[in-house]
Amino acid sequence: MSLRRLLAIARKEALQLSRDSRSLALAFAMPLLLLAIFGYAISWDIRDVRTAVWDQDLSTDSRELLDAFRASGYFSFVTTVSSSAQVHDLLDRAVVQLVLVVPPDFAEDLGAGRSAVVQALVDGSDANTATIVLSYARAVVQEHSTGLRVAGETLRPPLTADSRVWYNEELESKNMIVPGLVAVIMMIIGAMLTSLTIAREWERGTMEQLAATPVTRLEVVLGKLLPYVVIGMTDVAVISLVGVFLFDVPFRGSPILLAILSFFFLLGAAGLGVFISAAARSQLLATQMSMMATYLPALLLSGFMFAISVMPKPLQLVTYLVPARYFLVVTRGIFLKGVGVEVLRAEGLLMVAFAIAGVTLAVHAFRKEIG
């Protein structure tokens, strides 16, 4: 392999890329657009739960309970109701997410030492939000009941749990999203952009010139991959810096280790894109195939959007074939946990294997013959 010929192919591909405004926009604008959408617009955090109150007791005990909900910081009281018809109307029109119903004998039951019940009605059309809201409500009630004086005695639970969250102490979803975006964005840059390279040569009629040049298939493939690898590494650095300084995502690991593993992952993704391009010979078909084969699995089957453990068993088996699943462990481990090679050894070897497999598939699929 000649380094001079390889760099000549890379320079030719970089010139073609610089004249393609759509590809440049996809390479540099799409990562920032995705970061803005996922970082600001999409969040799994539940804050300011819109709450309505139906206090049928109107006692000091009921007011203290409702004050505990207000003080938690998760619930925003927007209205009060006085009938079940109003409750149904608010939930039907999605005006509120939660309705707290305090029965008329709430204080009486507490004063007599009996169990007092408060009802929480939630809109289950969004099951995930409903589950989180109910867990918040149970936590507030449990915390309020601790130390509550009933019939002259202080109630104390027989067992308490002292919990502590590691790595993502605030349980902020952005701390999960931003590291995962690195894998998704590299699939876009690596696979979708490189899927146009060989197909572009066929559609523009320049494959004959490329076939006549004294370059090997490996030199052509690596030369075409090099500009996209540089762009991808630049995007990784930009996304990491923006995530740390704009979104306050912690970065506790080694940037060198992240760069090395990102390089191998990006090389494998780019090689897979060239393989698709050589097989499709059409830019439109290559783009569609790369979306189905790389971008969508990275977004949906890597554990980035949905936990793999809750997927059906057949889909869980499919996720083992998605390289982004393993790279997601790398990015979150380096960003949030600060782990090194001793923990990410297996994932690192898989990244190297993915790079070799991607380039090998690309070289095998590319043919300099025109017929």
N, C-alpha and C positions, 0 to 999 in steps of 0.2 A: 504494500500500500504506500502510495506517495503522498506525503503531507502537502506538497505543492499542488497536486491535482485536487486533493480533498478541499483545500482552502479556496481553490478556484471555483469549484462547484458551490461551496458555501457562499462565496461572494456573488455568484450569479443568482442564487436563491434569495439572498438578502436584497439585491437590486429589484428582483421581481416583486418581492414582498413590499418594498418601499413604494412601489407604484400601485399597489392594491390597497386603496383607502379602506375598503370594507374589512379586509383581514387585519389591517392595523387597528381599526376601531375595535374589532373583536379582541385583539391581543391586549390592548391597553385600557380601553374604556369598559369592557365587560367585567374585568375583575373588580374595578372600583364600583361599578353599578351593582354587582352582586353583593359586595361588601356593604353597601348602603342599604340594600333591600333586606338582607339577612340581619345586619347589625342593628338597624333602626326599626324596620317595619315588622319583622318576624321575631316573635319572642314567645317562649313558653312560660314566662313568668306571669303570674296572676297578681295584679295590683288593683286597688280601688274597686273591689267587688261591689257592684251596685246592689244595694240592700233596701228592702222595705220591711217595716216593723208593724206587727199587729199585736200590741200589748193589751191583752184583755184583763190583766191584773192591776196595772197602774199602781204598783206598790214600790216601796223603797228597794226591796230585793230585786224586782224586775228591772228597775232603773240602773242598779249597780251592775247587773249582768249585761245590759245593753251598753253601758259605759265601758265595760271590759272589751266588747266588740269594737267600739270606736277607738279605744286606746291601742288596739293591736296594730293599727296602721294598714290593715288589709281590707277593711270594709268601709264603704262610703254610704251613709244613710241618705237616701234620696227622697223618701216619702213614707207616710204612715197610712195604714188601711184600717178599715173597721168592719169588713165583711169578707166572706169567702168569695163572693162574686168579684170583688176588687182584686183579690189575690189571683184568681184565674185570669182576669183581664191583663194584669201586669206581666204575668208569665207568658201568656199567649202572644202579646205584642213585644216581648223581649225587652221591656222597659227596665226590668231588674233581673239579676242573676240569682238572687237569694231572697227569700221571705222568712223572717224570724217570727214565729208565733209563740207568744207566752200565754199559757192557759190561765183562766181566772182564779184557779186555786193554787197558783205557783207559790206565793208567800205562805199560805196556810200549810201546804205540805212541808215546806222547809221548817216552819216553826214547830210542827208536830214531829219532826225527825224522820219524815217519810221521804222517799225519792221524789224529787221534783223534775218534771219533764219540760223541756223547751223544744219546739218543733222547728226544723230547718227544711224548707221547701226549695228545691233547686230545679233549674231548667236542664233536663237531661238530654236535650237535643244535641248538645256538645258534651259528650261523655267525659272527655279529658278535663275540661274546665269544671264540670260538675263534681268530678272526683276530687279535684284539688280544693274547690270551695268547701266541700263537706269536711275534708281533712283539716282545713283552717278552722272551721266552726267547732269541730270536736276538740281541737287543741285549745281554743279560747275557753270553751266550757270547762275542760279539764283543769286548765290553769286557774280559772276563777274559783272552781270548787275547792282547790287546795287552800287550806287555811280558813275556809268559810265556817263561821260559827252557826251551829244549828242546835236549838234547844239548850243553849248555854255551853255547848261543847264544840271544840274545834275539830273539824273533819280533817283527817290526814290520810292520804292513800297508803295502803300497806306496802306498796312497792313503787319506787320512782326510778326513772331512767335518766341518766345524765349523758346526753349525746353530744358528739362533736363531729363536725364535718371537716374532712381533710381536703386540701387542694383547691376546692371551690367553696370557700367558707360561706359566701353570701348566696350560694346556689343560683348564681346569675346565668341565664341561658346564653348570653353573649360569650361567656368564657368557654362554652362548648362549641358555639357556632363558628367563631373566628378561626380557631385552629383547624376545624373541619373544612373550612372554605379553602384552605391551602390545597387539600387533595382534590376538591371539586374543580377549582380553577386550573390546576395543572392538567386535569383531564381535558378541559376545554382547550387550553393552549396546546397541549401535547398531541391530543388525538384529533380534535376537530380541525385545527389549522393545518396540521401535516397531512390530513386526509385529502387535502386539495392539491398537494404538490405534484404527484405523478399524474393525477387526472388532469391537472392544468396543462401539462406538457402534451397530453394526447389531444385535448380539445383545441389547443392553440396551434397544433401542427408542428411543434418544436421537438417532438420525440425523435424524429429522424436525425436532427443535428446532435442530440444527446447520444444517440446510439452510435454515431460516427466518431465520437471523441474517444481517445485512447484511455478511458477510465474504467476501472473495475466496478462491479455492482456494489461492492462494499463501500468504495469511495463515493459513489453517487448517493447511496443511502445516508452515510454519515455526513456528507457535505450538505445534503438537504435538511438533515436534522439539526445541524449546528446552530443556525440562526434562531430556530424555535426554542432550542434549549436555552440559549442566552436570554431570549424574551421571557421564557418561563421562569428562569432563576431571578430575573429582575422583578417579575410579578410577585414571586414568593417573598422577596425582600420588602417590596412596597406593602403587601398585605400584612406582613408581620409588623412592620413599623407603624402602620396605621392602626392595627389592632392594639398594639401596646400603648401608643401615645394618644390616640383618639378615643378608643373604647376601654382603655384601662385594663386590658387583658394581661394577666401576669405572664411573664416569660422567665422561667426559672432554670431552664436547661442550657445546653451548649448550642450557640448559633452555628458553630462549625459542623457539629453532628447533624443538625437540621439541614444545612446546605448540602452535605455529602449525600444523605439519604434522599433529599429532594431531587438531587441531580440524577440518581439512579432511577427513581420512580418516574421522573419526567422523561428520561431517555427511553424507558420501556413504553410509556404512553405514546411518545412521539413515534417510536418504531411501530407500534400497533396502528397508528394513524397512517403511516406510509404503506403498511401492509394492506389496509383497507383501500387506500388510494390506488395501489397497483392492481388490486383485484377488481375494483369497480370501473376504472377508466372514465368515470363521469363525475364531475364535481357535485352535482345535485345528489346523485345516488351515494357518493362517498360521504357527503355530509349527513344524509339520513342514516346510513349504516353506522357511522361513528357515534351519532346521537344514541342509537339503540344499543350499541355494543360497549360504549365507554361512559358517556356523560350520565345517562339515566341510571345505570347501575351504581355509579359513584355517588349519585345524589340520593337514591332510594334504598339501595341494598348494602351500603357500607356501614350503616349504623349512624350516619350523619343526621338524617331526618327522623328515623324511627329506630328504636332499640331492636337489635337482632333477636333478643330473647323472646319478644312478644310476637314475632313473625311465625307463620305456620312452618311446620317441620320441613316440608319440601323446599320452601324459600330459604330457610336457614342453611340447608345443604348447598343451595346455589350461591350463597354469600361467600362460601369458601373459595369460589373461583373469581371473586372480585378483588383485584389488588388494592383498591382504595380502602377496603376493610382493614387491611394490615397497616396501611400508611396512616389511617386515622388514629391508630394506636400510637404511632410514632409522633404525630403532631401534638396530640393531647398529652402524651407522656412528657414531651420536651417542654411544651408551653406550661402546663399546669403542675406537673409533678417534678420536673427537673431531673428525670431519670437519664441514665447514660447507656453506654454500649452494653454494660453488664445486664441490663434489663431488656434492652431492645435488640439483643443479638439475633434472635430468630427473625424478627421483622426486618432487620438490616440485610440478612442473607436472602430473604424473600425479595427485597427490593433489587438486589444484585441479580437474582435469578430472573426477575421480571424484565430488567434491562436487557439481559442477554437474550431472553426469549423474544422480546419485542424487536430487537435489531435482527435477529436470525430470521424471524418471520418476514420482515421487510425485505431482506436480501434475497430470501428464497422466492418471494412473490414477484420481485422486480425483474423484468427481462429487457435486455437491450435489443432483442430481435423485434422487427416491425411486423413480420408476417404472422 
